[in-house]
C-alpha cells in the first residue's frame, strides 16, 4: 500500500492517508504485448439509483476517457439489453494495472467526521468508536431498530468455528442483486445484514491511524469500521459535505515537490472552497467548546475535531483541525496529495487520472478477465 499525505492549502494542516496501490510505472501499451478483454457488470451503488442505459453510456465514456488519456487504443461496447460492458484492448503491457485503472470507482467523499458519525460509531461523549468487525457493527443496527428502506445489504458467511463472520457478498442495493451469484437464495451458513437508510459503512486500516480504537475491541486483521450518515441528495445539509463535484478537473494533476516527491495537486471549486472553510470552522468551534467545558485542563489537542477523507468506501485520513492555529477554519481552494514514501510519479499520474475523469455513477464488478497471447 502506498502512503499518501494530503496538505489542505498553505495552512498548517497535514492529512495522512492510504491509497490503493499496486499500479506499476511501466507503459501500458507496446508492441508484442498480449491483448486484454474485460467483461464488467454495473449495479446500483450506495445511492441505490437503478442502472439505466444512460448510466452505462456514462460509464463507457469514463472508461474511454481514461484510456484516451493513457494513450491506449481499444474499444468499449455495451452488451444489448444487459447491465454489462466489454472492454477490449489489443495490446497491454500490464493487465493488472490496466484493469485497476478501468475498474476504480474514484468516489471521493469528505465528511465532518464527529458530526456525521452515528449509532455504534459514536459514544456518549460524542467521540468516535471503531468497531473491529463489519458483522459486529451491523448486527447492532438491525431490527427492532427501524431501518427504513435499507441503504445496502451484505451477505456474511457464518460458522460455528469462528466468531468473525466473513463478507461473502456486498454491499448491494437490493437482496436480489446481493444473491445473484448464489442463484437468488441465501446459501447455507449465510446471514444477510442491512445498512440502515441514509447510512454508509466506511472501513479503515489500523495502519492509517483509525480513531476510537479501544483495547477491549482489537481487530484481528487490522481493519475497523464506522457507520456514518449518508444523505447526498439533501439540498440543505448534504452528507458527505464535499465530493468529486467539488473538484475542478483541470486543476487535478500530478506534479513533484521541490524535494522531488510525487504529489497530486487538487483544486476545489468556489463552492467547494467555501464549504471547506465552513466545515473546518465548525470543527474548530466544536473543539474549542469541548476544551472549554473541561476548564481547559490538559492538552487541547485531546479535544480537536476531525475532517474525514474517504475514497471508494475506505477512510484514508482523519486530519484534525487545530483550533488554536486555525480558529476560523481552513480556506481552499488548493489541496495536495503527497504520494509519500515508496510512491512513484506513475502512482501520482494514475490517481490524478482517476480523479480527473470523474467517479463512476454505479458499482462495477469484474465478471471475467481474459488475457489473449
C-alpha positions in Angstrom: 0.0 0.0 0.0 1.2 3.5 -0.7 1.3 6.2 1.9 -0.4 9.4 1.0 -0.1 12.8 2.7 -2.6 15.5 1.9 -2.0 19.2 2.6 -5.0 21.4 2.6 -4.0 24.8 1.4 -1.0 26.5 2.9 -2.4 26.2 6.4 -0.7 24.0 8.9 -2.9 21.0 8.4 -1.4 17.7 7.4 -3.5 14.7 6.4 -2.2 11.2 6.2 -3.9 8.6 4.1 -3.6 5.3 2.3 -4.5 4.8 -1.3 -4.9 1.6 -3.2 -1.5 0.6 -4.5 -0.1 -2.0 -6.8 -0.1 0.0 -10.1 3.3 -0.1 -11.7 5.1 2.6 -13.6 5.6 0.7 -16.9 4.0 1.8 -20.2 0.5 0.3 -20.6 0.9 -0.5 -24.3 3.7 -1.5 -26.6 4.4 -3.9 -29.5 4.3 -7.6 -28.8 2.1 -7.2 -25.7 -0.9 -9.6 -25.2 -4.5 -8.4 -25.6 -6.9 -7.9 -22.7 -10.7 -8.4 -22.6 -12.7 -7.4 -19.6 -16.4 -8.1 -19.0 -17.8 -5.7 -16.4 -21.2 -5.7 -14.7 -22.8 -2.5 -13.4 -25.0 -2.5 -10.4 -26.6 0.2 -8.2 -24.2 2.0 -5.8 -24.8 3.5 -2.4 -27.3 5.9 -3.7 -29.5 2.9 -4.8 -30.0 4.5 -8.3 -31.1 1.9 -10.8 -28.7 1.2 -13.6 -30.0 2.7 -16.8 -28.7 2.7 -20.4 -27.8 6.3 -19.9 -25.7 5.4 -16.9 -24.0 2.6 -18.8 -23.1 5.0 -21.6 -21.6 7.3 -19.0 -19.5 4.5 -17.5 -18.3 3.7 -21.0 -17.5 7.3 -21.6 -15.4 7.5 -18.4 -13.5 4.3 -19.4 -12.9 5.7 -22.9 -11.6 8.9 -21.4 -9.2 7.1 -19.1 -7.9 5.0 -22.0 -7.6 8.1 -24.2 -5.6 10.0 -21.5 -3.4 6.9 -21.2 -2.9 6.8 -25.0 -4.2 3.3 -25.0 -6.2 2.1 -28.0 -9.1 -0.2 -27.5 -12.9 -0.5 -27.6 -15.7 -0.3 -25.0 -19.0 -1.8 -26.0 -22.3 -2.3 -24.3 -24.0 -5.7 -24.3 -27.5 -5.2 -25.7 -30.3 -5.3 -23.2 -28.0 -6.1 -20.3 -26.1 -4.4 -17.5 -22.7 -5.4 -18.9 -19.8 -3.7 -20.7 -17.0 -5.3 -22.6 -13.6 -3.6 -22.7 -11.1 -4.8 -25.4 -7.5 -3.7 -25.5 -5.5 -5.2 -28.3 -2.1 -4.8 -26.6 -1.4 -4.2 -22.9 1.9 -4.5 -21.1 0.5 -4.6 -17.6 -3.0 -6.2 -17.5 -3.3 -5.7 -13.7 -2.6 -2.0 -13.8 -5.0 -1.5 -16.8 -7.7 -3.4 -15.0 -7.3 -1.4 -11.9 -7.4 1.9 -13.7 -10.6 0.9 -15.6 -12.5 -0.5 -12.6 -11.5 2.0 -9.9 -14.7 3.9 -9.0 -12.9 7.0 -7.9 -15.7 8.0 -5.5 -14.3 10.8 -3.2 -16.3 11.8 -0.1 -15.3 14.4 2.5 -17.1 14.2 5.9 -17.3 16.3 9.0 -16.2 13.2 11.0 -17.6 13.5 14.5 -20.7 15.4 13.3 -21.5 12.7 10.7 -20.7 9.5 12.8 -23.8 7.8 14.1 -25.1 4.7 16.0 -22.5 2.4 17.5 -19.7 4.6 16.0 -20.3 7.4 18.5 -20.0 7.2 22.3 -22.0 9.3 24.8 -19.3 12.0 24.8 -19.6 12.4 21.0 -16.2 10.7 20.4 -15.6 8.1 17.6 -15.8 4.4 18.3 -14.0 2.0 15.9 -15.7 -1.4 15.6 -13.3 -4.3 14.8 -15.6 -6.3 12.5 -18.3 -5.3 10.0 -20.6 -8.0 11.3 -20.2 -6.6 14.8 -21.1 -3.1 13.6 -24.1 -4.0 11.5 -25.5 -6.5 14.0 -26.1 -3.6 16.4 -28.3 -1.7 13.9 -30.7 -4.4 12.8 -34.4 -4.8 13.8 -36.1 -3.9 16.0 -34.2 -0.6 15.3 -36.1 1.0 12.3 -34.1 0.5 9.2 -36.4 2.4 6.8 -35.5 1.3 3.3 -32.0 -0.2 3.8 -29.3 1.6 2.1 -27.4 -1.6 1.2 -27.1 -5.2 2.1 -24.2 -7.5 3.0 -24.1 -11.3 2.9 -22.0 -12.9 5.6 -20.7 -16.5 5.8 -21.2 -17.6 9.4 -19.6 -20.6 11.0 -19.6 -22.1 14.5 -15.8 -22.3 14.2 -15.2 -18.6 14.1 -16.5 -15.6 15.9 -15.9 -13.3 13.0 -18.3 -14.0 10.1 -16.7 -13.0 6.7 -18.3 -11.0 3.9 -19.4 -13.3 1.1 -21.0 -10.5 -1.0 -22.0 -6.9 -0.9 -22.6 -4.1 -0.5 -25.5 -4.3 -2.9 -28.6 -2.0 -3.1 -31.1 -5.0 -3.2 -31.1 -8.5 -1.9 -31.8 -9.7 -5.5 -28.5 -8.2 -6.6 -26.8 -9.5 -3.5 -27.9 -13.1 -4.0 -27.4 -13.1 -7.8 -24.1 -15.1 -7.6 -25.9 -17.7 -5.3 -28.9 -18.4 -7.6 -31.1 -16.0 -5.7 -31.0 -17.9 -2.4 -29.3 -17.4 0.9 -26.6 -20.1 1.0 -26.1 -22.4 3.9 -24.4 -20.7 6.8 -25.3 -17.4 5.2 -26.7 -14.3 7.0 -27.9 -11.0 5.5 -27.4 -7.8 7.4 -28.7 -4.4 6.2 -27.2 -0.9 6.3 -29.9 1.4 7.6 -31.4 4.0 5.4 -29.3 7.1 4.8 -26.3 5.5 6.4 -23.0 4.3 4.9 -20.3 1.9 6.2 -16.7 3.0 5.9 -13.6 0.8 6.6 -10.3 2.0 8.0 -6.9 0.2 8.1 -5.3 0.4 11.5 -2.0 1.5 10.0 -3.9 4.6 8.9 -4.5 5.7 12.5 -8.2 4.9 13.0 -9.8 7.0 15.7 -11.6 5.4 18.6 -9.8 2.1 18.8 -10.3 0.5 22.3 -8.1 -2.1 23.9 -11.1 -4.3 24.5 -12.0 -4.4 20.8 -8.9 -5.1 18.7 -9.3 -6.1 15.1 -7.6 -9.4 14.2 -7.0 -8.3 10.6 -6.2 -4.7 11.3 -9.4 -3.2 9.7 -12.0 -1.3 11.6 -15.5 0.0 10.6 -17.6 3.1 11.2 -21.2 4.0 10.4 -21.8 7.5 9.1 -24.8 9.5 8.0 -25.3 9.5 4.2 -27.7 11.9 2.5 -26.0 13.4 -0.6 -29.4 14.5 -2.1 -30.2 16.7 0.9 -30.2 20.2 -0.7 -29.9 22.0 2.7 -27.4 19.8 4.6 -25.9 17.2 2.3 -23.8 14.4 3.8 -21.0 13.9 2.8 -20.4 17.6 2.7 -18.0 17.5 -0.2 -17.1 15.1 -3.0 -16.0 14.7 -6.6 -18.3 17.5 -7.7 -16.2 19.9 -5.6 -13.1 19.3 -7.7 -12.0 21.4 -10.7 -11.0 18.7 -13.2 -8.5 20.9 -15.0 -6.8 21.6 -11.7 -6.2 17.9 -10.8 -2.7 16.8 -12.0 0.4 15.0 -10.9 3.5 17.0 -10.0 6.7 17.0 -7.9 7.5 18.9 -4.8 10.8 20.9 -4.5 12.2 17.9 -2.7 11.3 15.7 -5.7 8.4 13.9 -4.1 5.4 12.9 -6.3 2.1 14.6 -5.5 -1.4 15.1 -6.9 -2.5 18.7 -7.0 -6.2 19.3 -6.4 -8.2 22.4 -6.9 -11.6 23.0 -5.3 -14.4 24.9 -6.9 -15.5 28.2 -5.4 -18.4 26.5 -3.7 -16.1 23.7 -2.5 -13.6 26.2 -1.1 -16.4 28.0 0.8 -17.8 24.7 2.1 -14.3 23.5 3.2 -13.9 26.6 5.3 -17.4 26.3 6.7 -16.9 22.7 7.8 -13.5 23.3 9.3 -14.7 26.4 11.0 -17.5 24.4 12.6 -15.0 21.7 13.7 -12.7 24.4 15.2 -15.6 25.9 17.2 -16.7 22.4 18.4 -13.2 21.6 19.6 -12.9 24.9 21.4 -16.3 24.3 23.1 -15.3 20.8 24.3 -12.0 22.1 25.6 -13.7 24.9 27.5 -16.1 22.5 29.1 -13.2 20.8 30.8 -11.9 24.1 32.2 -9.1 24.0 29.7 -7.3 21.2 31.6 -4.6 19.2 29.9 -3.6 19.3 26.3 -6.1 21.0 24.0 -5.2 18.5 21.3 -7.2 15.9 23.1 -10.4 17.8 22.1 -9.8 18.7 18.5 -12.3 17.6 15.8 -11.6 15.9 12.6 -12.2 16.0 8.9 -12.6 12.6 7.2 -11.4 11.8 3.6 -13.0 8.7 2.1 -12.1 7.2 -1.2 -14.2 4.3 -2.6 -15.6 3.4 0.8 -12.2 3.4 2.6 -11.3 6.0 5.2 -8.0 7.4 4.1 -7.4 10.2 6.5 -8.9 11.9 9.6 -6.9 15.2 9.9 -7.6 17.3 13.0 -8.4 20.9 12.9 -6.1 22.8 15.3 -8.5 25.4 16.7 -5.6 27.5 18.1 -3.8 27.7 14.8 -6.9 27.9 12.7 -9.8 29.2 14.8 -11.7 30.3 11.7 -11.2 27.0 9.8 -9.1 26.4 6.7 -9.8 28.1 3.3 -9.5 26.5 -0.1 -9.1 26.2 -3.0 -5.9 24.1 -3.1 -5.1 20.6 -1.8 -2.0 18.5 -2.3 -1.9 14.7 -2.2 1.7 13.6 -1.4 2.3 10.1 -2.5 4.7 9.6 0.3 7.5 7.1 0.9 7.5 4.4 -1.8 5.2 6.4 -4.0 6.2 7.0 -7.6 5.4 9.6 -10.2 3.4 7.0 -12.1 1.3 6.4 -9.0 0.5 10.1 -8.8 -0.4 10.2 -12.5 -2.7 7.2 -12.2 -4.5 8.7 -9.2 -4.8 12.1 -10.8 -6.3 10.5 -13.9 -8.9 8.6 -11.9 -10.0 11.8 -10.1 -9.8 13.9 -13.2 -12.0 11.7 -15.3 -14.7 11.6 -12.6 -16.3 9.0 -10.4 -18.3 6.0 -11.8 -22.0 6.5 -11.3 -22.5 2.9 -10.2 -20.7 -0.1 -8.7 -18.6 -2.1 -11.2 -17.9 -5.8 -10.8 -15.4 -7.7 -12.9 -17.2 -10.7 -14.4 -14.4 -12.1 -16.4 -10.8 -11.2 -17.4 -9.1 -12.8 -20.5 -5.5 -12.2 -21.5 -5.0 -13.1 -25.1 -1.4 -14.1 -26.1 
